Amino acid sequence: MILDQLLVLSAAQAVTATAVSTNTIDLKTARDLGTGNDVYFVFGVNEAATAAGAATVNFQIISSASADLSSPTVIVQTDAIGKAELTLGRRPISLELIDSILAAQPVGQRYLGVRYVVATGPLTAGKFSCYVANEAPSVGKNYPSGFTVA
């Protein structure tokens, strides 16, 4: 799979409390996201989630009128995922953004991004990545960068 840097919303983003993605998609300039097709937001775990308690994370696709993704509208989200399941290299989590749902967003929701909602936290460690793709990953794991093939 080839990734477009403009569709990477988080790249190994450290998350210890609820946070929005470091990058957004400006729907004013990227008007036809997916051009009539469904798209997938694919989340990977780059560093295992740890916490003193039983922390969970919800992964959300959000839209907002503000570039900083404040006061967002939740479009779709996962259930709460426990820290024990958020291990390095786990199978990617994907959320499908159906074209009709994106088209039905309220007027003025110009920016698209993701939010990591930490509950029963905080996390003491955890890094996540998210990118937009035209298909859901069928198999595989995410591995940290910097490895060598001998």
N, C-alpha and C positions, 0 to 999 in steps of 0.2 A: 504494500500500500504506500502510495506517495502522499505525504502530508503537505498542505499549503500552510505556510507560517501564519497567514492571516486567519486561519481557522483553528489555530491553537489558542485556547482560552486560558489554560493554566499549564505551566511546564514545571513539574516538580515543585509546586507551590506548597510551602509550609503552612499547615493549618493546625491550630491548637484550640481555636474558638470559632464560632460561626464567622464565615468570611465569603466574600464574593470573588470571582475570578479576577486575575490581574489584567486580563484582556477582555475586550468586548467586540461584538460585531455591530457595526453601525448600519442599520437597515435602510438608512437614507442613501448610502452609497452602495451597499450590497443588497439591492432590492429583491433580487430573485434568488434567494437562498434555496438551493435545491431545484430551482426551475420546474415546479410542478411535481417533484418527487419528494418522498419522505427522506429526511436526513437523520443521522444518528449522532448523538453526543456520547462519546466513548471516554470513560473515566478509567484511569489506571492508578495503582498504588505504587509510588516510588520509594516510600519509606513506610514501614509498618506503623499502624496506629497503636499508640500505647497511652494508658491513662491510669491514674491511681484507682479509679472506680470503674464502673461498668459503662463506659462511654459508648455512644452510638453516633453515626453520621448519616444524614439524609443528603442525597445528591439531587440537586434541583436545576432545571432549566428555567431561567427567569427572563423577564423583559422589564424595561424601565424607560421612563422619559429622560432620565439623567445618565450621562456617560459613566458616573461612578456607581451605577446600578442601585442607587438609593430608592427606597419605597417601591420595591419590585412587585411585579405580578408573577406568581408561580404558575408556570405553564404545565409542567409535568415533573414528577419527583419519584424517587425510589421510596420504599419503606425504610425504616430505621435499620441500619446495618451495624451490628456490634463490632467492637474493636477486634475481637478474636478472628473475625472474618476478613478484616482489612490488613492482610499480610502482604509483604513484598512479593511481587511476582504473581499474585492471584489473577485469575481470569478477569479480563476487563468487564466493567459494568457498562451497559449501554442503555440509553434512553432514546426512544424513537420520537422524533418531532414530526408529526403528521402535518402535511402541507396545509390542510384545511384548518387545523388548530392555529397555526401561525397566522394564516389569513384572517382569522376571527379575533385577533388581539385588538384590544381597545385602541382607538386613534391616539396617537401621541407616544406609543410605546416604541421608541426609535432604536433602543439598544437591546441587544441580546447577550446573555452571558450565563454563567452558572453560579450557584451558591452552595457552599458546604455548610450544612446546619449541624452543629455539634450539640448533642443533648447529653445530659447526665455527665458532662465533662468537667473540666476541660481535658483536652488531649495533652499529653506531655510530649508527644512526637507524632508525626504523620505528615507525609507529603503526597500530594495528588496531582495528576495531570488530566487534562480534558482536551479533546480535539473533536472537530466535526468531520464526519465522513459520510459517504453516500451509501454505505452498507454497514451492517452490524458485524463485529468480529465473530467469526464462526468458531474458532478455536484459538488457543494461544495464551501466552502470558506476556506481561511487560517485564523487561529486564532493565537494570540500571545501565546507563551509558558508560563508556570507557572500558568495555571488556575487550579482550584480545582473543582472536581465533588463531590457534596454533596448527 
